[in-house]
């Protein structure tokens, strides 16, 4: 096998007193401040912290990819007994980079060349270093098998691969020269929870072969799946650094405690949010179907069904969480609710009126608003906070003399106080959490009654997520707001919603009260989603997650056994059968708990 099984406990990497400063317009920024750590062969160090704390700078320093505006770089970096920071750039490139230390970059799914086949990209570094092409192909084939991919991937292009497959290819690419240390910078941040879990299982299996790892993440729960030791980073420093078990079970620093408390858990007791049966219905979706035309060949196209036969109801003051992975149709359904996409079939009723081409779009936009996923791209960077919040007031022609009063009030409502300190700021002067609060304020300033919240906390730091969800919860209570909460995270859905609807390939496969769906999932796909959620448990280090790929599920072949009270997928259970041609309807298996299955 191409990988050596190096299970000795010699120190692979020793970093002492690392300091990195960046030169900026207003002076110097201490990105890394006196950081020291050691990694033994076959060990993984987790570095966890918020955006901008210096995690990635450490990685770039280790592999000599720091930008030109470095004003200070000091300390020693020793790899296998050799002080590599003293090597010339050329010597480092020839002997260390990618050969002894390799790196999987953040956003690695965009790192593949779209015009080259996967195999050609993988053998390129081997052929360039003088290896015979036939031997290189054999090596690449072994690597692909090692990361759980078949040889057929060799001839494919990157656009033909799923996100999880692309990430596996990038990990294989990082191991082409058989390095002893791999740096992983947020390797799962853009992946669905089940694919994320599969990648963590892969990394865990590679670690047993003696590969050392540095695992950089903002998600402290993920570190318990892989890391032997954990360093918590804040403002360029390690504020806590110990074994994984000691950090998670007995945290010392307040910031570490804050990170741990910010992780939503499925085991915590929550009071079931009682739905008032006499509440007035605000939204009703009936048999919604959405098709997109996709190209097939050069001259023809065919419809692709993104949403199929979806029916949902939401009452005033209620939150329905729409949970599912990428491509399940969640955001498309949200756009239907916002009247941004017209369904090819079905009806949308809002406050008792059917939404169609005759709807007064101007009045509709005032009543229903959206909070977007990305607080960085959904706000105009050239406008001040005041201008951002005033824009909807101008569009809807509210009296000019009321603008300042409403803007100050809505900033106070989203806890940006004192509001006078924020109105003249531009988005780049705000943190991710503060920007998302501006997005929430913009959605509220017209006194809307219904909010479509599309992954509102997925792109902000973990410590800010619970604050934002708590804010939305308080606003809902005080303003009697209704929410369609779109998310891939079923743990946060449980905390914030009254009901959960699980979406899979354009259809609702399970629906019920949030606690019921999470505590007692019935559909096998929902069970797999919950199994994939990372938890803060040091014992995870020794266990592989039992996660089923979503490609293995076949909703048309899901059945309910009344005697055993069990819902099962015939494909997942490997039961010989003839596939049903019809998709099952939602049936009520328990009170207010519905599952799409044949009975």
N, C-alpha and C positions, 0 to 999 in steps of 0.2 A: 504493500500500500504506500501511497506517496507521502502520507503523514507519519512522522515518527512519533512513537508513543513515549514521550519524555515525561515520566512521572516522578522524577527526582524533585526534591524540595529546595533546590538551590535558588537563590534570589535571581530572578530574571532582570528586574528593573529596580534601581534605587534612585530616587529623586531627592535631593537635599537643597533646602533654602532657595526654591525657584521663585524668581521675581521677574515679572514682565510688565513694563509700562508702555502705554501708547501715547504718542504725541498728537494732540488735537489743537484746534484753534485757540482754545482758552487755557492751554497748559498741558499737563500730563494726567493720564488716568492710570491708576494702579489696577491693572486687570488681574494680575496674580501676585499675591503678597506673602512671600516667605512660606511657600508650600513644600512639605516634605512627605514622602510615602515610599513604601516598599511593596513589591509584588513578587511572590514566589512562583516557580514553575507550576502551571496548572491551576493557579488561583485567579480569581476575578475580583477586581476592585470596582465598586460602584461609586461614582461621583454624582451626587444629586444636588440640585439647587435650581433657583429661578433663572429666567432669561437674563443674560448680562452679568452673571455672577463670576464668570471666568472659566467655566468648565471647558468650553471648546478651545480657549486659548492654551490651556494645559496640553490638550491633544496636539494642537498645531506646533507648540514648542517641542514636543517629543519627536515629531516627524519633520521638523525644520520647514514648516510651511507658513511661518508667521509673515504678516504683511510688512511693507516697507516702512511704515510709520512707527517703528519700535524705537523708543528712546532709552529703554533699559532692558537688558536681558542678562540675568546673573543666576548663579547657582550651579550645581553639578547634576548631570544626568548620566548614570552608569548603567550600561546594558551588558549583561553577561561579563562583568568585570572590566569593560572598556568604557572610558569616559567619552561618550559620543558627542557631547556638546562642544568638544575641542576639535573635532574633525572638520576639515574644510568641506564646503558645500559639495564639491565634486566627489570627494572621497566618501562622504555620507551617502550621496546618491548612488554610488556604485556598490557600496558594501552593506548599507543599513536599510535605506528606504525601500519598502516593499519586500525586502529579503529577510530582514530581522524584525522590523516593525512595519505593519501595514494598518490601514485605516478604512473603516466603512463610514462614509460621510453622511451627515444629516441630509435628508432629501435624496437618498441614494437612488430612488426609483427614477430620477431624472438624469442619472449619470451614464446611462447606457446610450451608445450611438445608435440612432434610429435607422441608419442606412446600412449598418453592418449586421450580419448574422451573429447570434450569440456566441457560437463556437469560434468565429473569427476574432471576436473581441477577447475571448478568454485565452486563445493560444498566442495572441500578439506579443505579450511580454515575454513569453517563453522563447518564441522564434527570434525576437529581437536580442535576446541574451545568448543566442547561438545554439539553441537546442534544435535537434532534428524535428521536422514538422510531424512525422509519423509518431514519434515518441511524445511530442507535445499534445497531439490529439488523444493519445491513450491517457495521458496525465489529466487532461481536461475531462475526459469521459469519467474517470474515477472521481474527480472532484464533483461533477454534477451528481453522480450517484450518492456521494457522501452527504450532499446537502438535500437529498431527497428528490432529485429531478432525474427524469429518464434521459437517455441518449438522444431522443427525438428533439429535445430542446436545442441541441447543437445547431440545427439548420433553421431555427425560427428567428424572426425579428422581434425586437422588444415590444412593439405594439400588439403582438400576438400573445403576450404573457399577462397574467394577472399581477396585481401588486405584490402578493406573497411570492410568486415565482421570480419576479424581478429582484426582490430583496435577497432571495436565495442565490441568484446568479451573482449579485454584488458580493455576497459573503464568500462564494466560491472564488471570485476574482481576487479577493483579499488574501486567499490562501494559495495562490498560484505558485509563489516562491517558497512555500512552506515556512512562514515566519513563526517565531516563538511567541510573539506578542501581537495581538490584534486590538486596535482601538475602535470602539463602536460608539459613534456619536449619534444618539437618538435613533437607533436603527429600526425602531418600531413605531415612531411617532405618527406616521402617515398611514398606518395599517389598521384594518378592522380588528376588533378584539379577538376573534377566533384565529385570524391569521397571525396576529401578534403572539398569541399563545403558542402557535406552531413554531414560529421563529425562535421563541425563547426555549422551547424543547430542543430545537436544533443546536442552539448555542450551548446549551447544557451538555449535550452529547459530545460536542467538539471539545469542551473544556476537559472532559474525562480523558482525552487523548494527550493531555499535557500542554495544551495551548493556554497561555496566560492572556487575560483580557482586562481592558479598562472599559467599563460600561457607563457611558455618560447619559443621564436621563433627568427629566424633571419630575418623573413619577416614582416616588419612593416605594410604592407597592411592587413595582416591577423588579426592583433590586433583589427582593427576597427569592425570586425564581432562579437567580444566577450567581449572586455575589457572595464571596466569603467574607469580605470586609467592606465597610461602607464609610465614605467620607461625605459629610454634609458641608456644602460650600455656600458662603454668603459674602458678598462684597470683596471677592478676591481671596478669601481666606477659608481654610478648613476650620469651621467652628466646632466640629465634632468628628472624630475619626477613631473607629474601633471595629471589633468584629461585628458582623451583621446582627447576631443575636443580641449583643450588648446594646447596640444602638436602637434596635426596634423594641426591645423589652425594657430597657432602662435608659431612656434618652436623658441627657443632661442639659443641653442647651435649649433655650426657649424656642428658637427657630426650628429645631428638630422636632420638638413637641408639636409645634404649629403644623409642620408638614404631615406628621403622622395623623393629627386630628382632622386634617383636610381630606383624608382618603375616605370616600364613602364606603361603608361596609354593608354587606347583606345580612350580617348576623345581629346588628344592633336592633333593639326593639323600637318600633315606631308605632305611634298611635294611628290606627286606621282612620284616614280622613273620610268622614261620613258624607256621602252624597245626598243632598236634599232632593227627595223624589219630586217635590212640588216646584223645584226650580224651573224657570222658563227656559226652553230650548233656544240657544243662540245660533248654532250651526248644525246643519243636517246634510250629510253627503249620502247620496243613494246611487249605488251601482255605477260608480265612477270608473271610466275606462279612458286611458290616455295612450295614444299611439304616436310614435315618431317615425318619420320616413328615413331609412338608412340606405346607403348605396349598396348595390349588389352588382359587382362587375363594373364595367365602364359606362354602360348606357342605361342601366335599369336600377330600380330601387324597390324596397319592400317595407311594409310597416313593422316596427318593433314595438311590442306592447310593454310600456313601462309601468302602468297601473292597470289592474284588471279587477272589475267587479268589487270595488271597495265601498263599503257603507259604514259611516260613523256618525255619531251624535255627540254634541258637546253642549252642556247646560251653562247658563250664566254663572260665573264665579267658579267654574270647574276647570281643571287641567287634565287634558288627555296627552299622555306621552306616546309618541310614535317611535318605536324602537326597531332598529334594523341595521344591517351592514351596508357598505357602499354599494350602490346599484340596486338597492331593494325597492326604490321608488318613493322614499320618504320626502325628499325635497321636491320632487315632481308633484306629489299630492299637496304639499304646502303651497306650491305655486298655483295649483288649481283653486285652493281656498282663497288665495290673494287675487284671484281673477287675472293672473298673468298668463295662464295657459287655459285654453278652452278644451274640455273633455270631448272625446268623440262620441261618448255615450254617458248617460247618467245626469243627475240634477244636483245642483248646489243651492241650498236654502240658507240665507243669512237673515236672522231676525224675522223669519216667517216669509220672506220674499225670495223668489227664485232669481238667482244671478244669471243673467244672459246678456245678449247684445243690447237690450233696451234698458239695462240697469244704469242709473245715474252714477257713473264711475267717480265723479268728483265727490259726491256724498259718501259713496262706499269707501273710498280711500281715507276719509276722515274717521270712519268707524272701525276700520281694521288696519293694523300696521304690522311691521315685521322687525324683529331683531336678528341681525345677520351673524353668520358664523365668525367672520374675520373682522375684528375691530380695527385692523390696520388698513384694509383696503375698502371698507364700506363707509369711511368718513373722508370727506374732501380735505387733503392735507394743506390746501391753500386758504382755508377758511378758519376763522377763530371759532371757539366754542359758541360764542354768542351768535355768530352768523350761521353756524350749522343748525342751531336750535330755532333761529328766527326764520329760516327758509320755509319750513312748512306753514308757518303763520302767514307769511307773505303770499304763498301760493293759494292758501285758502281764504285770503283777504280778511283776516282778523284785524280789528282796529289797531292802528299803529301805537296808540297810547297805552295799550294793554300788553305789548310785546315784552317789555323789560320785566314787568310784574310776573308774567307767566314763565319766562325763562329762569328767573331767580327762584321761583317756587319749584319748578320741576328739577332744578339742580339740587335743591334742598331735599326733594323727595327721593333722589337717588344717592343721597348721602355724600354729595360733593360740596362740603361746607368749609368755610363760608363761601357761598357761590360767587361773591365778588372776586375771589382769588382765581377763579377758573375762566370767567367769561372772555378774557383777553388772550387766553393761551391758545396755541396751535396744537393739533394732535400729536406732533412729534415731542411735545413737552410733557406728555402724559404717559403713564404706565399702561400696560395692556388692560388691566382691570379698570382703570379710570376711563380709558377709551370706550370700553364696553358699557360703562355707566352712561357715557354720553349717547351711545347708540340706544340704550334703554330710554333715556330722557327724550330723545327725538321721537321715539315711538309713542311716548305718553303725552307729548305736549299738546296734541289735538284732542285730548280726553277720549281716546279710543277705548272701546270696550272689549275688543278681541285682539290678541297678539299671537302671531306666528313666530315662535322662537326657534330658529334653525341652528342647532348646535351652539347655543350662546356661550358656553363655557369651555368648549373643546380646545380653543387656541389661546387660552390665558393660563397663567401659572397656577399650579395646584393649590397654593395657599389662598388664591383669590376666588377659586371656584365656589366654595361654600358660601363666601360672602355674597357673591352675585346671586346664587340660588336663594339665599336667605332674603336678599333684597327683593327679588321677584316675588317670593312668597308673601312678604309683608305688603308689597304693593297690591297684590291680588286681594288680600284681606281688606285693605283700606279703601280700595277703589272698585271692588267687586269685578275684577278683570277675569276674562276667560283666556286660556292658553291652549294652543296646539304646540306642544314641546317636542321638537324633533331631535333625536339623539341616537348615538350608537351605544351609549353607556347606560345599561339597564340599572346599574347601582344608583346613579344620580336620578334616573327616572323614578325610582321607588321613593326617593326622598322628597321629590318636588310635585309628583302628580297624584291625582285621585285614581285614575285608571291608566292601564298600559295596553296598547295594541302593538303586537309584534308583527312586523312586516317582512315578508320573504318573497323575493322575486315578483314584486308588484301586487301581492295579495296579503290580506290579514290572515295569519295562521293561528293566533291566540289573542284573546282579549278578556280583560277582567280587572277587578280592583288591584291596585298596585301591589299591595302586600300579598295578595293571593297568587298573583302571577309569579312573583319572585320567590316566595316561600314554598309554593306548591306548583311549580311549572308542570304543565301536562303535555304540551307538544314537544317532541324530541329535539326540534331545532331550538326552542326556548331553553331547554335543559342544557344544550351545548353552549349557548351564549352565556349562561350563568356560570357554567364550569370554566369558561375561558377568562373570567374576571380575575385579575391579579389581587391577591390578598396579602396583608401584612403578617406573614407567618414565616419565621426562619426555617421551619421544617419543609417549606416549599423547595428549598435548595436540593433536597434529596429525592424529590418526586417529579415525575413527568406528568403533565396535564393531559387528561383524557379528553382531547378535543377532536371532534369530527369535522372534517372539511365540509363546507356548505355545498360543495359539488356532489357529495354523497347523499344528500337529502332529495327526496322526490315527493313533493306535496300531494301529487295525485295518488300516491300509493301509501297514504297515511290512514290507518284504521284504528277504531276504538273497540276494545274488547270489554263488553259490559261485565262479564263475570270477574275478570281480574281488575277492572276499573283502570285499564292501562291503554295509553295511546302509543302506537309504535309505527315506525316507518319500515316497510317490508324490505327496502334496499339496505338500510342501515343494519337491520337484523339478519340480513342474508337469507331471507325466506324466499324460496322459489315461487314465482307467481307470474301472472300476466298483467302488465301495467294497465291501470284504468285510464280511459280516454277523457274522463270528466274530472274536473277539480272538485273536491268536496266542499260543502257548505259549512259555515260555522254552526255548530250545535252546542247547546248548553249542557255541559257535563256536570257542573256543580252550579250552585246558585250564583248568577251573574258572572259566570266563568265559562267562556266560549272557546271552542277549539275547532279548527277546520280539519275534519276527518270523516271518513266513511264509517257508518255504524253497522 
